[in-house]
């Protein structure tokens, strides 16, 4: 069958070349054959914004025969039909292309967020004409699956009170648990990080918080509580690089409130 190969990039060609494509996906122009380009993802096709390990992917490029031409790699946001930006030129095959989400943001100057898709297309130059490999476009999903904690993790918490000089301003608590409950919710075993314990109350004051792409918000009290905890209406945050979780809490019966910072024990 015949396929019209046209550019999806930032500059315009004088014309589009008509290439014949066989069942092996090798494009031909007269007697000149453009070898098949094989492009596959490495371990994952997802950029996970909630994890430094998951914020990059790899694409493995190879050919079914010797390939002595360079290949330009382009990325476009949410559609292969949209305008693309060149991110790298590969000089030889095989090649493993490592792509980090922050590098793509910097090159494209586009804020890529949870729910987006990135489309990668590949192009080569033959006798001065630029051709697009039509059967190798890859799409990578941008996700934000929560990976804050497992049931086996323990954390050290540091509490900071907003209740003035009559109470100790800070506290520390070891072996806090932050247990996943599904739907990106986590049960924190002591949301005050030892502060209520320091002034004579129970060392366990449970609260449930939700992680929405590293923005942490109150859900409800846990099963073991002593006071009337309510939504502090201040979002916390999670830093996946330092593995530090920051939350805010509020208790209306005694007008207690504070901030707790939890760091994962390694």
Residue pairs with C-beta under 8 A, 6 or more apart in sequence:
1 20
1 21
2 18
2 19
2 20
2 21
3 18
3 19
3 20
3 21
3 27
3 134
4 16
4 18
5 16
5 17
5 18
5 19
5 27
5 131
5 132
5 134
6 13
6 16
6 132
7 13
7 16
7 123
7 130
7 132
8 74
8 76
8 80
8 81
8 82
8 83
8 84
8 121
8 132
9 74
9 83
9 84
9 85
9 86
9 123
10 83
10 84
10 85
10 86
13 129
13 130
17 29
17 129
17 131
19 27
19 28
19 29
19 34
19 131
20 27
20 28
20 29
21 27
21 28
21 134
21 135
22 28
24 36
24 64
25 36
25 134
25 135
26 33
26 34
26 35
26 36
26 64
27 33
27 34
27 131
27 133
27 134
28 34
29 126
32 126
32 127
34 124
34 126
34 131
34 133
35 63
35 64
35 65
35 66
35 67
36 63
36 64
36 65
37 61
37 62
37 63
37 67
37 71
37 122
37 124
37 133
37 136
38 60
38 61
38 62
38 63
38 64
38 136
39 59
39 60
39 61
39 120
39 122
39 133
39 136
39 138
40 59
40 60
40 138
41 57
41 58
41 59
41 60
41 138
41 140
42 57
42 58
42 59
42 60
42 96
43 57
43 58
44 54
44 57
45 57
45 138
45 139
45 140
45 141
46 54
46 57
46 140
46 141
46 142
46 143
47 54
47 55
47 56
47 57
47 101
47 112
47 118
47 140
47 141
47 142
47 143
48 54
48 55
48 143
48 144
48 145
48 147
49 55
49 101
49 113
49 114
49 142
49 143
49 144
49 213
49 214
50 144
50 145
50 146
50 147
50 148
50 211
50 213
50 214
50 238
50 240
51 145
51 147
51 240
52 240
52 241
54 145
54 147
55 100
55 101
55 102
56 98
56 99
56 100
56 101
57 98
57 99
57 140
58 96
58 97
58 98
58 99
59 73
59 96
59 97
59 99
59 120
59 138
60 94
60 95
60 96
60 97
61 71
61 90
61 93
61 94
61 95
61 96
61 97
61 122
62 93
62 94
62 95
63 93
63 94
67 92
67 93
69 124
69 125
69 126
70 89
70 90
70 91
70 124
70 125
71 89
71 90
71 93
71 122
71 123
71 124
72 86
72 88
72 89
72 90
72 122
72 123
72 124
73 86
73 87
73 88
73 89
73 90
73 97
73 120
73 121
73 122
74 84
74 85
74 86
74 87
74 120
74 121
74 122
74 123
75 84
75 85
75 87
75 104
75 107
75 108
75 118
75 119
75 120
76 82
76 83
76 84
76 85
76 118
76 119
76 121
77 108
77 110
77 112
77 116
77 117
77 118
77 119
78 116
78 117
78 119
79 119
80 119
80 121
80 137
80 139
82 119
84 119
84 121
85 107
85 108
87 99
87 103
87 104
87 107
87 108
88 97
90 97
101 112
101 142
104 112
104 118
105 111
105 112
112 118
112 142
113 142
114 142
114 143
114 144
114 213
115 142
115 143
116 141
116 142
117 139
117 140
117 141
117 142
118 139
118 140
118 142
119 137
119 138
119 139
120 137
120 138
120 139
120 140
121 132
121 133
121 136
121 137
122 132
122 133
122 136
122 137
123 130
123 131
123 132
123 133
124 130
124 131
124 133
125 131
144 212
144 213
144 214
146 180
146 184
146 186
146 211
147 240
148 178
148 180
148 186
148 211
148 238
148 245
149 155
149 178
149 179
149 180
149 186
149 264
150 180
151 177
151 179
151 180
153 177
153 178
153 264
153 265
154 174
154 175
154 176
154 177
154 264
154 265
155 175
155 176
155 177
155 178
155 245
155 262
155 263
155 264
155 265
156 172
156 173
156 174
156 175
156 176
156 262
156 263
156 265
157 171
157 172
157 173
157 174
157 176
157 190
157 193
157 194
157 260
157 261
157 262
157 263
158 170
158 171
158 172
158 193
158 260
158 261
158 262
158 263
159 170
159 171
159 172
159 173
159 192
159 193
159 194
159 195
159 198
159 258
159 259
159 260
160 169
160 170
160 195
160 258
160 259
160 260
160 261
161 167
161 168
161 169
161 170
161 171
161 195
161 256
161 257
161 258
162 257
162 258
162 259
163 255
163 256
163 257
163 258
167 199
168 195
168 198
168 199
170 195
171 192
171 193
171 194
171 195
171 197
171 198
172 193
172 194
173 190
173 193
173 194
173 197
173 203
174 265
175 265
176 188
176 189
176 190
176 193
176 262
177 187
177 188
177 189
178 186
178 187
178 188
178 189
178 245
178 262
179 186
179 187
179 189
180 186
181 187
181 208
183 210
184 210
184 211
184 212
185 208
185 209
185 210
185 211
185 219
186 208
186 209
186 210
186 211
187 206
187 207
187 208
187 222
188 206
188 207
188 208
188 209
188 222
188 247
188 262
189 204
189 206
189 222
190 196
190 197
190 203
190 204
190 205
190 206
191 205
191 206
191 207
191 209
191 229
191 247
191 249
191 260
192 205
192 249
192 256
192 258
192 260
193 260
193 261
193 262
194 203
195 258
195 260
196 202
196 203
196 205
196 226
196 227
196 256
197 203
201 226
201 227
202 224
202 226
204 224
205 224
205 225
205 226
205 227
205 229
206 221
206 222
206 223
206 224
206 225
207 218
207 219
207 220
207 221
207 222
207 225
207 229
207 247
207 249
208 218
208 219
208 220
208 221
208 222
209 216
209 217
209 218
209 219
209 236
209 247
210 216
210 217
210 218
210 219
211 238
214 237
214 238
214 239
214 240
215 235
215 236
215 237
216 235
216 236
216 237
216 238
216 245
216 246
216 247
217 231
217 235
217 236
218 230
218 231
218 232
218 233
218 247
218 248
218 249
221 229
227 251
227 253
227 254
227 256
228 251
228 252
228 253
229 249
229 250
229 251
230 250
230 251
230 252
231 250
232 248
232 249
232 250
232 257
233 250
234 248
235 248
236 245
236 246
236 247
236 248
237 245
237 246
238 244
238 245
238 246
239 245
242 263
243 263
243 264
243 266
244 261
244 262
244 263
244 264
245 261
245 262
245 263
246 259
246 260
246 261
246 262
247 259
247 260
247 262
248 257
248 258
248 259
248 260
249 257
249 258
249 259
249 260
250 256
250 257
251 257
